[in-house]
Structures are given as structure tokens and as C-alpha cells.
Amino acid sequence: MPIYQKLEALKAAYFDENDFEQVVDKILDGALSQYHLRLARYEQELHLFEEKFGQDSDTFYQHFQNGQLGDEMDFFEWAGLYKLRQDILQKIQRLELAL
């Protein structure tokens, strides 16, 4: 069953709109908590790269995107973590707006 049909079935099971909203808010809160945990882990790992190479991740990523750095494996890992963090930040923002 597609997710939208599942949501419709869940909504139909609740006679009170407020009850359904509370259920959805709990689901959103859970997802938000998971994303905050991931964000903290990514931030820790990014901080290690920042200390190792002596620059913040935003500056690094600009230089990396402009081809101003070498082809070290660390740089590719750092760039991947940076993109993951940016994606998580966007997801967190969308979830916070939904609450």
C-alpha cells in the first residue's frame, strides 16, 4: 500500500483531528531526533577534518568545488560528510517548519 494511502487510513481511524495531529507530530519529533543525532555525528567528524587541515568546512568545500585542492582521499571524505550535513540540515529545517 502506498504511503499516502496509509496516511489516509490512519487519518480515517482518528475521529478527532487533534488526535491525528498529535500522532503525526510524534512521528515528526522522532524523525527530527534521529536527524539531530546524525547531525551531531557529522559535526564531530567534520571538526576532526577542520582541525587536521586548519580550515572550516565551508571554506574547504568552496576550495574543493573550485578544484583548488588535491585529490587526497581525505578531501573526498570531507566533501561527502559536508554534503551529508547540508542534506540533514535541510531535512531538519523542513521538519521543524512542519511542527
KAKAZI-V163300 format. One record per pair of residues at least 12 apart in sequence whose C-alpha atoms are under 7 Angstrom apart, sorted by the first residue. I is the first residue (numbers start at 0). J is the second residue. Records with the same first field share a line. If there is no record, write none. Layout:
I: J / J
//
This chain:
24: 98
27: 94
31: 91 / 94
34: 87 / 91
38: 84 / 87
41: 80 / 84
45: 77 / 80
48: 77
56: 81
60: 78
//
